[in-house]
Amino acid sequence: MRLAKIISLLGMLAMTVVLIYGFTVGDFFAEGNQLTSMPWGIVSLVDLYTGFTLFSAWIIYRERSLPVAILWTVAMMTLGFFAGSLYAFIALQTSGNDWRTFWLGKHA
């Protein structure tokens, strides 16, 4: 579990850096319009949101509270894998070093 925790922390760190960079240097709407005007930009967004949706389905499955799961899903859809990395880290921390509990949550 130690390696998984390190990877999730590195994911949070990387996402923090690039989110700050993007919001301070970039133009979200102008660049978003440019991205959606290109075929591979659309492919990339569909790929990204497919991953967000699958990860969110895992969150909804393992969480005890539907309102908490919905909040995490909103975070995934807006903050991307910053939220995913944070969720995974918290799940790892609270799993009691049990992979079954980490993956299955309330179903373990």
C-alpha positions in Angstrom: 0.0 0.0 0.0 2.9 2.3 0.6 3.7 2.5 -3.2 0.0 3.2 -3.9 0.0 6.0 -1.4 3.1 7.5 -2.9 1.7 7.4 -6.4 -1.6 9.0 -5.2 0.4 11.8 -3.4 2.5 12.3 -6.6 -0.7 12.5 -8.6 -2.1 15.2 -6.3 1.2 17.2 -6.4 1.4 17.0 -10.2 -2.3 18.0 -10.6 -1.9 20.9 -8.2 1.1 22.2 -10.2 -0.6 21.9 -13.6 -4.0 23.3 -12.3 -2.3 26.3 -10.9 -0.3 26.8 -14.1 -3.3 26.4 -16.3 -5.5 28.8 -14.3 -2.8 31.4 -13.9 -1.2 31.3 -17.4 -3.9 29.9 -19.6 -7.3 31.2 -20.9 -9.7 28.4 -20.0 -12.5 29.4 -22.4 -10.4 30.4 -25.4 -8.2 27.4 -25.2 -11.2 25.1 -24.5 -12.9 26.5 -27.7 -9.7 25.7 -29.6 -9.4 22.2 -28.1 -13.0 21.3 -29.1 -12.5 22.6 -32.6 -9.9 19.8 -33.3 -10.8 16.1 -33.8 -8.1 14.9 -31.5 -9.1 17.5 -28.9 -12.6 16.0 -28.9 -11.1 12.4 -28.7 -9.0 13.5 -25.7 -12.0 15.0 -23.9 -14.1 11.9 -24.5 -11.3 9.7 -23.3 -10.8 11.9 -20.2 -14.5 12.0 -19.2 -14.8 8.3 -19.8 -12.1 7.8 -17.3 -13.7 10.3 -14.9 -17.0 8.5 -15.2 -15.5 5.0 -14.6 -13.6 6.3 -11.6 -16.7 8.0 -10.3 -18.7 4.7 -10.6 -16.1 3.1 -8.4 -16.5 5.9 -5.8 -20.3 5.6 -5.9 -20.0 1.8 -5.5 -17.6 1.9 -2.5 -19.0 4.9 -0.6 -21.4 4.4 2.3 -23.1 7.8 1.8 -24.7 8.7 -1.5 -24.4 12.5 -0.9 -20.7 12.1 -0.2 -20.3 10.0 -3.4 -22.1 12.7 -5.3 -19.8 15.4 -3.9 -16.7 13.3 -4.9 -18.2 12.8 -8.4 -18.7 16.5 -8.8 -15.1 17.0 -7.7 -13.9 14.4 -10.2 -15.8 16.2 -13.1 -14.4 19.6 -12.2 -10.9 19.0 -10.7 -10.1 15.8 -12.5 -7.6 13.4 -11.1 -6.5 15.9 -8.4 -9.8 14.8 -6.8 -9.2 11.2 -7.9 -5.7 11.1 -6.4 -7.0 12.7 -3.2 -9.9 10.2 -3.0 -7.6 7.2 -3.6 -5.1 8.5 -0.9 -7.9 8.9 1.6 -9.3 5.4 0.7 -5.8 3.9 1.1 -5.4 5.7 4.5 -8.7 4.5 5.8 -8.6 1.0 4.5 -6.5 -0.4 7.4 -3.9 -1.7 5.0 -6.5 -4.1 3.5 -6.7 -4.1 -0.2 -10.2 -5.6 -0.2 -11.5 -2.7 1.9 -9.7 -0.2 -0.4 -11.3 -1.6 -3.5 -14.7 -2.6 -2.2 -15.4 0.0 0.6 -18.8 -0.7 2.2 -19.0 -4.0 0.3 -15.8 -5.5 1.9 
